Amino acid sequence: MIARLLISLLVPWALGFGLVRLAWPNQPASWAARLLVISLAAPLGFGVVSCLFFLWLLLPGLSIGGFAITEAVAAAALLGWGALVGSGRMKSIRTAGGSAPAQPDAPIARLRPLIVAACAAICIVGLGALAYDCFSGPHGGYDAWAIWNLHARFLARGGEHWRELFSLANSSHPDYPLLLPALVARSWLLAGAETTAAPQLLAVIFTLACVGILVSTIALVRNNFHASLAAAFLLGASHFVYNAVSQAADIPLSVFVLAALALVCLQAHFPHDSAGLAALAGALAALAAWTKNEGLLFFVALSSANAAVMLLGRQRLSWRRQILPFAIGALPILLLVAYFKGYLAPPSELVGGQSRAMMIARLTDPARYWLVVRAYITWFAIFGRGSIVALALYALCAGRQRGASDNAGATVLTLALMLLGYGFVFVTTLYDLAWHLSSLERLLMQLWPSILLAVVPLTATPGWAHAQAKFKAAA
Amino acid sequence: MRIDRQRLQAAGLLIALLFLALSSLRTLQQVIVRSPDAPFSDEIAVYERRAATLRPLLPASGAVGYISDRDDAGDFFRDYYMLRYVYAPLTLLAVGDVPRDPHGGFVPMASDPTKLPTLIIGDFRDRQRLEARRASMDLVVVAQVDDTLFLLCRRGARDAQGAICR
């Protein structure tokens, strides 16, 4: 059973790996680029097989064995194709005729051992807490068994009656997208047993992918110092560690948000692969919408932020190399989400459960705005025992690095729009507002890796951080 | 001026790393002393074992009733959610009064009181209240897991195997 489960997890990763290699054939030969490909492969591959599993549920006729073989063949084909393109034996259509890729200006100097040791110790303690939490709660947190794994049980156990999931009452949120439940149900069916190891391993994979994407992206766009610091901030934040293996969809969502933003940032550094990177960003942003309702807001926020930055003339976007590939990457998944939302899922209680008059009354009540603002200030202060405050303090002390703002405007604007969107939902919520605002902890946790991606690279590198910095400067 | 900036950077890094080290050690300590999710996970494992007894007597899909003597909304909803998780993909239709959830959650109810589901899972801590319910709704105890969990059936109706409940 364990072997079958591991194979069921390896196949999506291989599929994702092939897709990333195909989309980014000219990746530099650095540890950061290799780590980024390995880390991106997980959310992309798992996202794609989640969509395939949902299609399998919708179009019965193929056995689960047949589905597994189809999936494995597709993964092997993509892996082979990606390897051929990556090794230069085949030319990717998008990069045919392209010259050598632009290399990022990441310093290769070694970090001072004390900084490396401190960051590594913080990461090891964080990962230790995460591992302990994983083993002590096999069914995950409250939301995991009350919502996500419950939905997975409907999909895995329900057979042809799996649509009865949508008859659940609002407290089970049957309107929530199915990326995570479909992944868990698929793993159970392929493993041949309903083991708690499946959602646990998926939670661990997504968490490690989050760390990998953050560290490698920052190492590529800046340097090892900022990458180490970002890893320490991520794994040193208590709320991230508590939620990491809770088996809810918040960490997968944070990974898709981070991955899409990271790829948007990387387009400026790898212009010859920008079309492929844009397609990957589109697919990952759409997969965020297939993970949670907040992901839909993210997709709109990301698209709007990029459009706004372009219209304001802060950044040039190419229709052929960026906008169109982004749309092509996102479209198939968005169609699936639209079908799910339009034909299967009941309307969200936050939207469908109230009249226009009620919504206007809430929107025109200043007391609700004040409650929301106060909650934002409080949660910004206490999140991760003060991690956001510590990050802000560090950024103030470190100062801003000149010229380190590639696509930072779009990233910051996307995050600001997300926070504004959450604020709108809180102001208009039909739930008890004070109680509903407690979910800000999870919402901030979803954005925490992306906040680090936006802020840490903007800070200046201290001259003494690298052991060889002086030598290199003199050289 | 350059030296000042470097000192400021060093101070910022030192504060950040010290904060993160203390925070992560505290997180590790809290996780080891009392994992936030452990109580629920343990309880679910117990529920799973209890539920195994009733599983063969329940239909594979569709709806069964759920009746409980929990008056406190927190207790009612927690036990309801746990049983629903254990018996998924069965839909548990609440029968009788349901405490009001202050957070706006609700559970699916048996819409027509005269057309109750044939099988009803009873979750009673008070035996007298169970007997009172049985009498008022003309229910038969089909199976009993322990002192609190029962499978009830409407007298004269057919159970999941097609047998008439007597």
Interface residues (C-beta under 8 A of the other chain):
Chain A: I115 A118 C119 A121 I122 V125 G126 G128 A129 Y132 D133 S136 G137 P138 H139 G140 G141 Y142 W145 A146 N149 L150 R153 F154 R157 G158 G159 H161 W162 E164 L165 S167 L168 A169 N170 S171 S172 L229 A232 F233 L235 G236 A237 S238 V241 Y242 S246 E349 G384 R385 G386 S387 A390 L391 L393 Y394 L396 C397 A398 G399 L430 Y431 D432 W435 A460 P462 G463 W464
Chain B: R5 Q6 L8 Q9 A10 A11 G12 L13 I15 A16 L17 F19 L20 A21 S23 S24 L25 R26 T27 L28 Q30 V31 I32 S35 P36 D37 A38 F40 S41 I44 A45 A60 S61 G62 F77 Y81 M82 R84 Y85 A88 P89 T91 D101 P102 H103 G104 G105 F106 V107 P108
